[in-house]
Amino acid sequence: MNAIKYTVTAPSKKIYSFNLKEEALEEFKLVTKLYFNEKLEKEYKLEEMF
């Protein structure tokens, strides 16, 4: 949840300046994929985004 909040509120220059443990990263990838699929109305593979 903190990673999502950070990516929404962080300045664009700092958007990738955080680290996540492997389990949290996998969850973050899943949530990101679901969000993109919903908002862009297109199916994306995880490998394409990360």
Long-range contacts (C-beta under 8 A, 24 or more apart in sequence): 3-28, 4-28, 4-31
